Every structure is written in structure tokens, then in C-alpha cells.
Amino acid sequence: MTLYRQLLIFTLLLFLTLFAGSWLAKLQSTKSFLLEQLESHAQDTATSLGLSLSPHMAESDLSTVETMINAVFDRGYYRIIRLDNLEEKTLLVRQQMVTIEQVPDWFVNMIHLETPGATAQVMSNWRQMGSIYVESHPGYAYNTLWEGTIRTSIWFLITGVGILVVGGFGLRILLRPLRKVEHQANALCKRQYETQEKLPRTRELRQVVKAMNRMTVKVKSMFDEQSKVAEQLRKTAYSDSVTGLGNRRYLERQVETRLNRRDSTSKGAFLLIQVHNLMAINEEKGFQAGDDYLHKVGQLLQQASKGIANTALAHLTGGDFGVFLPDAGHEDATHVAESIISGFSRFAGMDMAIDDNIGNIGGVTFEESCSFGALLAGADTNLRAAKQSGSGQWIVNNLTQEGGDQQGKLLWQETLEEALEKQTIVLYGQPTVKTSNLQQLFHLEIFSRIPSADGKMLSAGAFLPMAERLNITSSLDKTVLTKAIAIDTAKIGSNQIAVNISPSSLLDSAFKEWVFASLQRLGSKGPKFIFEFAEFGAVQHLELISDFSTKISKFGHTIGLDHFGQSFSNFGYLKSLMPAYVKIDRAYTEELTEEDGESQFFISSMCSVAHSLDIEVIAEGVENEAQLGILKQLSIDGVQGYLIDKPKEILISG
């Protein structure tokens, strides 16, 4: 119960106690007054009758005496009038039953009135002839007492309602700072750091608000420091300080992780970019100019590869850069290479370099599993050939020398359109389990695959880049969600289902409205969805995804982040996005060894940042017991990978 209600109830109880005491005191005083009035009334009537009846009693005129008594008694104010002689023998008596109208019986029974009687002597000269006894009727006293009680109760009721309204309003004003403190505390739990600028006048409340403000500022400072430590560690281990891109270690881990994934086809492209005359720039313009030049090249690479998901960029050494384009084909690779060379031409026009020979590019595409060394060697061979061809030249060939993509853009378009038309998309599910209990499901993650012409199942990583270029990702996501909604959660053993969707689908307003309507119809009986977004895409569409998260939360669903740690974004974005969990990119998981304390410390730092926001942490790509053992020590909440189970097809009835 809130403090406001407790104070209001306490105030009402005090008022009721005061009312009960006042009511009883008023009742008792009124009762005493009425009894005195009844006694006085009876005594006056007895005395008056005694004087009036004396001459008629002396003449023994009982008929006249009876008439006079009847005249008084019939007025209805008396219960008994009795005439006795000297021997106390009753000569005449008039009495009536006590019936009290317009007064409830319970009130009569509760308030008992002992009506007093009065006696007067009947005299003839100095000789006593008898006595007259009069007892008033209590009905009028009860009526007066009842009416007074009603008036008093109504007055107290009106007063009580007034106190309730005015007191309640006053308490709300007095307790407003505490409600703001409660709001601060709730916001702090959500890692929203709010302070009260206006302090209350009440000394005690003022101190409470000041303490809460100090705590909020302190917690925010602690989170910022923790986040900075994790970010600095990541930058030190995996990024290049000059360009802001990844370093060779980062690129190698990203490439090997992608190529070693069991649930993805090995397909993509790798470009090796070499910028010339860097030493000459350093000597002629200074090292700062050289660093600025490399930074500009890094920005150019980011811009040129912006349209391809999960791209990994790195500054390898000196003037050498690497660009890894997972799931990209020959057309994508040549497009990126052309964009980079075009940017080099602009550099020459801006007098940024020593001469017009800015750089060359050598690249390879691949459709089967290979190593990072093989990609680097193939790209280096093509780079040397491009340098021999002249300034600003580039060469991109297939690593297996088969030349070009095996599926061109037109064939991909036909394959995807057929999958949408015939609804041939197949769902696979892979469990994510609690680290503390591998038998307890965290959720089931859904993967989509489509059959190719040769009967093989193509993973989403293979067809999504082309779907993005064809602008049909929202249609694919809608089909996947439709099938996911139809899943029987009882058969899969989990009510929590994670589904990956593309941020670009949220740009389609019709798709979003369909999702909201579908979730509303689903109600509380269907599965609870966690919509997963890759960290790289989520950072680029923060406002869009945050708005989507707010709306689906009304229906009981949440969002999650995949490939956490892959981008070099500031961890501060987590405070605005507040996902249910983050999945640490498998590149960090695969790097875990007992000897590699740096990777363990980095993962531990990422966990600390997420846990400080009450965000759960899951490690993906767990393949062996050694990794699992280390992850348990690092306080990871959940794990996913082939060690737990491989993705399996989900059969959907109907």
C-alpha cells in the first residue's frame, strides 16, 4: 500500500474516532436534557392537575374529575395518569402502550430512556383527598433524539467528505517529491538517469531528494566508467587507433568465424586495398598529415561498403587495408572496388596525395570454405597484377578461377520470388539454454532457409544480401513471421521464440502495421517473440528499432541484439535500446582459450556493461566444453551452439 493511502486512511481513522466520540457525547448530553425535560413536564402536569381536581374531589364529583383527566391525557404527551385515594387505592387510571413512530427499532433498543414519573397531592382546603401520578410519553423524546442524531451524522459526513477531498489533495501536493523519487528509482532500474532540479521545502523530503539525486549521478558515473573501460579494451585489442577501423586481428577473427560457421554457406568476397606514397606524405607533410590521410581512407571504405551487411573493415599495416564482404557476390565486390577507386580520384583532385597514383585494389570472391591466409594470398596476387596495370586499377577474380557468381542477380531474383510465391521457406530452430542449467531453455532461435535449384538448402546469410538489393526483405520477414506464429510451442518445448528480422524491413510502414496487428491478434495464448537485430544494423537505426520495441512491448514481446561486439559503437546506445539480451559475437567465443586472458577479460567487461543495465548476455557459437567452462566463469547467462544442439527443421502443421 502506498504512503499516500496509508496517510489518507490514518487521517480518516482519526476523523472517525473524533466523530464517534463527539457523536456519543452529543447523544448523551441530548439524552440527559430530554430526561430532565420529561421529568419537569410530568411534574408540572401533576401539580396542575392536583390543583384543578381538588374542589371536585371535595364534592366527590368523580365524573368531572375523569373528564378533566381525559382532557389532559388525550393530548398524547403522557403514558400514565393515575388518581389514588388516601388509602392508595386507585380511583382512576389512564395509560397507553408505548409506540414510537418514525424511529427505527434498533435505535430505540440501543438508546433506552427510563421515563421519570411525578406525583402531586390533591387537597381540599388543608385536608388531603388523594394523589395524582403522571408519567410522560417517551415517544417525543425519541423523535427529538433521532432527528438530532441524523442531523449530527449528516454534518459529520459532509465534513468527512470535505476532509477526504481537501486532505487528499493536500497530501498529494505534500507527497509529490516522494512520487518523483519513486519515478527516479524506477527510471534508475531501467538505467535512465533522472534528477530532480526543484527541491521540496520540507526538510526531511528535501534531504531524501538530495540523496536520491546524488545516488543517480553516482550510478550514472559508474556505468559510464564501466562502459568506457570495456570500449577502451575492445579498441585496444581489436581496433586501429588511427583509422577507427578494426585491426588485422579483428579482421582475421571475423573472416575465420564466418567461414567456419556450420549453419552458413561459405560465400563472400575479400578486397585488399593498398594506398601508395604514404612514406612520402609523412616525410613531406608530417606524420599527422599521414594519419589524417589514412583516416580519410578509412571513411571512404566505410562509405563504399555501407550497403552490405556484416562487412568487416580493417587497417592491416602501413597503407594496406582489408575489406571482408560476407555472403557478397562478384557484382557486390566489383561495386565496392569501383566506389573506392572513384573516391581515390576525388582525393587526387583535393590535393591530398603526393601524386595521382593513390592506390590499387586486388580482390577475390569465393563459394567454398577456405582460410584467411588463402583469401589474403589470392587478393595480394590480384593486387600486384592491378599495380602492374597502372594507377587506380583494380582486379577482382574468383578464388577458384571459375569466374564470377554461380548465381547471377536474375537467377537469385527468380529463386527468391519463387520461394515467396510458393511459400517454400523452411524454418529451422536452434535452442539457447541457461548456462546454469543446460536443460533449461532460454529460447528457441528461428533460422530461415530456402531450397536452391540443386536441392540444397540456402541459409539466410546467402540470400539476404540479394534480398536487400532487390528490396524484398520485408516480404521475406513477413513470410518467416507468418510461419513462426503458426508454430506449436508445445511441440518445440519453449514459449520464447527468437526471430531475426532486418532493420530495413521496419522502413516499410505496411510491414510494421502488419506485425502490430498480428501480435495483437496473437494475444497471450501464442508464443512470445524476441525480435533479433544484428548490432551493426541496430546502431544505424536506433530510433526506428527503439520505437518498434516500445510498441511490441505493449503486446508482451521484446527485442534482442545479435553479433554484439562486432561493431565499434559506443555501448551507451544500450541505454536507449534496452534489449532483453545481447548475443556476443561468435568471433569472441571462438577466441576463448585458457591461455588467452585478454579475450576473457574483454567478454567479462561486455557482460558487466550489459548486466549493469539488467540485460542478459548470451554467447553464440559455443562448440566445445572448454569454451563452456570459461563462459560459466564469466557469468554468461545463456549459451548457443553446436555443443548444445544443431539447428533442426521445424514442422508446421497446416
C-alpha positions, -999 to +999 in steps of 0.1 A: +000+000+000+013+034-009+023+060+017-004+083+003-031+058+010-017+050+044-017+086+054-052+092+040-066+061+058-049+072+090-064+107+087-098+092+081-094+069+111-086+099+133-116+117+119-139+087+126-126+084+161-133+121+167-167+117+151-176+087+172-165+105+204-183+137+195-214+117+184-216+098+217-210+129+238-237+148+219-261+118+222-255+115+259-260+152+266-292+153+245-305+122+263-299+138+297-315+170+286-346+152+273-349+132+305-349+164+325-375+179+303-397+148+306-394+149+344-402+186+345-431+182+321-446+153+342-441+173+375-458+204+360-487+184+347-492+165+380-491+198+401-515+215+377-540+185+378-537+183+416-548+219+420-575+216+393-590+184+407-591+195+444-626+212+445-642+183+425-626+157+448-640+176+478-675+173+463-668+137+452-676+146+416-657+118+400-673+123+366-659+158+364-625+146+376-625+118+349-634+144+323-605+167+333-580+138+334-592+125+300-588+160+285-551+161+296-544+125+287-559+126+252-533+152+241-509+122+237-480+135+257-484+111+286-480+074+291-498+071+325-521+094+346-534+077+378-556+090+406-553+073+440-572+080+473-556+083+507-556+045+511-535+044+479-564+027+461-566+036+425-597+056+417-590+063+381-562+054+357-555+062+321-525+047+303-514+038+268-488+014+252-455+030+242-454+030+204-427+051+188-432+061+152-406+073+126-378+060+148-360+026+139-364-002+165-327-007+167-322+029+178-349+026+204-333-006+217-299+009+217-309+042+235-331+032+264-350+061+281-362+055+317-391+080+316-395+096+350-429+100+368-441+127+391-467+128+420-488+156+433-513+157+462-550+165+457-561+188+486-594+202+499-585+232+519-559+217+543-572+182+540-555+157+516-580+139+494-556+117+474-527+119+450-522+122+412-493+103+394-482+114+359-456+098+336-447+114+303-447+095+270-411+090+257-420+089+220-414+126+215-381+124+233-371+095+210-381+115+179-361+145+191-331+123+199-333+105+165-336+138+145-307+153+163-286+122+156-295+123+119-285+160+117-253+154+135-244+124+113-251+143+081-230+172+093-201+149+102-205+131+068-203+163+049-173+173+069-156+139+064-161+141+026-146+176+027-116+164+047-112+135+024-112+157-007-091+186+007-068+163+027-063+140-002-054+169-025-031+183+002-014+150+007-008+146-030+009+180-030+030+172+001+040+137-013+047+149-048+085+148-042+083+112-030+064+102-062+092+119-081+117+099-061+098+067-069+099+077-106+136+083-102+141+048-087+121+031-114+140+050-141+172+040-124+162+004-127+158+010-164+192+027-164+176+061-171+194+087-150+170+114-140+174+141-112+150+165-096+160+200-102+134+216-079+139+205-043+109+203-018+106+228+010+100+201+037+134+194+053+131+156+055+118+153+020+145+177+008+172+155+022+157+124+006+156+140-028+192+153-024+204+118-015+185+103-045+200+128-069+235+121-056+229+083-060+216+088-095+246+108-105+269+083-089+253+053-106+254+071-140+291+078-134+298+042-126+281+029-157+299+055-179+332+045-164+325+008-168+313+013-204+345+033-212+367+006-198+350-021-220+351+002-251+388+010-245+397-026-241+379-035-273+396-007-292+430-017-278+425-054-287+406-052-320+407-017-335+432+006-352+436+039-333+445+059-365+416+050-388+389+038-363+386+005-382+394-029-370+430-042-369+444-074-385+434-095-355+398-083-357+396-089-395+411-124-392+387-134-364+357-121-384+367-139-415+375-172-398+344-171-378+322-166-408+340-193-429+338-218-400+301-214-393+283-247-398+249-231-403+260-209-432+273-214-467+309-203-473+304-175-498+317-139-500+344-116-512+377-102-498+394-070-510+430-059-503+435-021-507+469-006-509+474+032-506+507+044-522+533+070-512+524+071-475+560+074-465+564+103-489+534+121-474+548+116-439+582+130-449+568+159-469+538+169-448+544+153-414+531+122-396+499+140-386+491+146-423+498+109-429+474+099-401+447+122-414+452+107-449+447+072-435+417+083-416+401+097-448+408+064-465+390+045-436+360+068-440+360+061-477+360+023-471+331+026-447+310+046-472+318+023-501+307-008-482+278+007-463+251-012-483+264-047-475+255-062-441+281-075-416+311-060-435+344-062-417+369-034-424+405-033-411+437-013-414+463-040-417+496-022-417+511+009-433+489+017-464+472-017-465+435-021-458+413-052-459+376-054-466+356-086-460+322-088-476+304-119-462+278-135-485+286-110-512+289-120-548+312-108-576+288-079-585+289-066-550+327-069-548+332-050-580+307-023-570+327-017-537+360-017-556+347+008-581+334+031-553+368+030-536+387+038-568+363+066-575+370+080-540+407+079-547+402+100-578+385+126-556+415+125-532+438+134-561+415+163-571+417+177-535+455+177-535+455+152-505+482+130-520+517+134-535+506+124-570+476+109-588+486+073-581+466+070-550+462+032-548+451-001-562+428-029-552+431-067-555+402-089-545+388-124-546+353-139-544+347-175-531+319-200-530+335-227-508+353-229-475+388-215-474+412-199-449+420-163-442+455-169-455+442-182-488+420-151-492+449-128-483+472-146-507+447-145-536+439-109-530+476-100-528+482-117-562+455-097-578+467-065-561+502-069-577+485-075-611+464-044-606+495-023-597+512-035-629+481-025-649+485+011-638+473+038-615+439+034-600+434-001-613+416-030-596+412-067-602+386-090-586+386-127-596+371-158-582+394-176-559+387-210-576+393-194-610+358-204-621+350-167-627+320-148-614+290-158-594+274-191-599+240-174-594+236-141-611+213-114-600+185-126-623+187-162-610+187-150-574+156-129-581+138-159-596+148-181-567+136-156-541+104-147-559+096-185-563+102-190-526+078-162-517+052-173-542+052-210-533+059-204-496+089-228-497+108-211-470+117-236-443+122-228-407+150-243-386+153-239-348+183-240-325+179-239-287+196-213-265+199-226-229+207-213-195+244-216-186+235-226-150+212-254-163+218-267-198+184-285-197+165-252-192+156-234-224+163-197-227+145-195-261+144-212-295+161-192-323+145-195-357+166-196-389+151-194-424+163-214-453+151-218-489+158-247-513+180-240-543+177-254-578+201-282-570+181-292-539+205-277-513+191-255-485+204-219-487+208-201-454+196-166-448+232-154-449+234-165-485+202-149-499+196-119-476+222-096-492+205-101-526+171-097-509+183-063-496+193-053-531+160-064-546+141-046-518+121-076-507+134-082-472+101-071-456+083-097-477+107-124-466+104-113-430+066-113-432+066-149-446+090-161-419+069-144-391+037-159-405+052-194-403+067-186-368+033-175-355+019-209-366+045-229-346+030-251-319+051-241-288+041-273-270+059-294-296+091-273-295+092-271-257+095-233-255+072-204-254+100-180-262+109-177-299+137-155-313+133-144-349+158-124-369+144-095-389+162-068-409+161-032-398+153-023-434+120-041-430+110-016-404+113+012-430+082-005-446+052+010-427+029-016-441+051-044-427+052-027-393+014-023-392+010-060-401+034-070-373+015-050-347-019-063-359-006-099-359+008-096-324-024-081-311-045-109-326-020-134-311-028-122-276-014-140-246-020-176-259+006-176-286+044-176-284+064-147-270+087-133-297+121-118-293+129-099-325+166-101-330+186-074-348+223-075-357+242-049-336+257-033-367+222-026-382+206-017-349+232+010-342+224+025-376+186+025-370+185+032-332+154+054-332+135+031-356+142+000-336+136+018-302+101+029-314+094-007-327+105-021-293+082+002-274+052-007-294+057-045-294+063-044-256+026-035-252+018-070-266+043-087-243+072-091-268+108-078-268+139-074-289+174-088-287+208-079-302+228-104-323+265-102-330+271-080-300+307-066-301+311-068-338+308-031-344+329-005-327+299+016-315+298+032-281+280+009-256+259+039-245+233+030-271+222+001-249+206+026-225+182+039-252+175+005-268+173-017-237+171-051-254+161-082-234+195-098-241+227-094-262+244-123-280+282-120-280+295-124-315+310-158-321+343-143-331+350-136-294+337-171-283+359-189-307+389-169-294+383-182-259+412-203-245+426-209-211+458-191-221+441-161-237+432-139-207+427-108-229+396-123-246+382-135-213+386-101-198+370-084-228+340-107-227+338-102-189+338-064-194+310-066-220+290-088-196+295-062-168+282-034-190+251-054-201+244-067-166+245-032-151+216-025-174+197-057-164+204-070-199+211-108-201+241-120-220+243-150-243+273-164-260+268-178-295+290-203-314+298-225-284+314-256-299+333-273-271+334-280-233+364-258-228+346-227-241+315-236-220+337-239-189+352-205-194+319-189-202+304-202-169+332-185-150+325-152-169+288-151-156+273-156-191+235-161-187+230-184-217+248-203-244+240-213-280+260-235-304+266-270-318+278-281-283+242-277-272+223-287-304+224-280-341+196-263-360+168-287-368+139-283-391+106-272-375+075-289-389+045-266-391+011-282-393-015-269-418 
